[in-house]
Amino acid sequence: MKAVDKGGILRELAGRLFQSPLERERAFYRRYRELSRVIDEAPDDLVAITLRGELSLERGEFERAQTDFATAVELADALDDDQGWHVIEQVMRDRALYGLEVARDALRAAR
C-alpha cells in the first residue's frame, strides 16, 4: 500500500486557496478570455454572457457587468416556448436580473 503524502496534499490545497495577486489576475483574464471566445462564437449564449457578467461584477467592473447582464436578460426575454424555455435559461435569467440590479446599485453608489 502506497503512503499518502499529507504534506504534499496540504501544499497543493493551500496553493489553490491562497493564490498570489498575480495568479488571481491571470486566472481572471484566462476565464474572461475563454468566456469572450465562447460568446464570439455563439453571441446568443445566455449562459456564457451571464457568467462573464458575474465575473466582471466580481472584479468591480460594474459597467461591463451591467452590459452583459442587460444583454442576457434581453436574450432570455426573447426566448419563447418554441426555442425551449428550460430550467437553465430561467436560472440564468434570474442570475442576470440579480446581477443587473447589483451592478446598477454599485454604479449609483459610485456617483
N, C-alpha and C positions, 0 to 999 in steps of 0.2 A: 504494500500500500504506500502510495506517494504522500510525503509530508506536505502539509499546506503551509505556504509562506505567508503567515499572517501580516508580517511587516510590509511585504510587497502589496498585498491587497489593500492595506490601510493607506499606503502611499498613493496607490492608484486612485482610491476613493477620494482622498484629500486633494489630489491634483485635479480631479474633476469638479469637486465642490468649490475649491478656492483657487480660481484662476486669477492670473495677474491681469491688470487692466488691459495690457496689450493683447493677451489671449482672449479676453472678453470682446474687445474691439474687433479682432479678427473673426471670431465666431459670429458676431452680429453681422458683419459685412458678408461673410460667407452665406449665411442664411438669407440675408436680404437679396443678394445677387441671385441665389437659386430661386427664390420666390419670384423675383422680377423676370427671370428667364422663363419660368412656367407661365407667367402672365403674358409675356411677349408671344409665346407660342399659342396660348389659349386666352385671349383677352376677356372672355366671359367666365373665367374660372372663379366662381364665387368663393370657394374655399381658399384659394391662394391669395386672392385680393384681401379677404378678411384677415388671414394670418399675417400678411405683410402690414396691414394696418395695425394689428396688435403689436407687431414687432416695432413699428415706428412709435406707437404710443408708449411702449416700454422704454424707449430711448428718449422720450420727451420731445419728439418731433411731431408736434400736435397738428400742424397744418398738413403735413404729408399723411398723417394718420386719418385726419378728417376727410381728405380727398379719397383715400382708399375706402373708408367706411361708407361714405356717401355713394360711391360707385357700387359697392357691394349691395347696399340697400336698394338702389335702382335696379340692379340685376335681379335681385330676389323678388322685387315687386313686379317685374316684368314676366316672371315665370307664371305659367298657368298649368292647369291640370294636364294638358297635352304634353307639356315639356317635363312632367314628372316632379311635381312639388312634393318632395320627400322629406323625411326627418332631418337629414343632413342639411338640406337647404334651409329648413326652418331654424335649425340651431345656428347656422352661420348668419342668417338674417338677424336673429336675436343678439348674437355676439356683435355684429356690425352696428346695430342700433345702440347697444350699450356703449361700445367704443366711441361711436359718434358723439354721444352725449358727454362722455368723459373728455374727449378732445375739445369739444366746444366749450365746456366748463373751464378747462385749463386755459384756453385761448382768451376767454372773457376775463379770467382772473389775472392774466398777464398784462392786460390793457390798463 
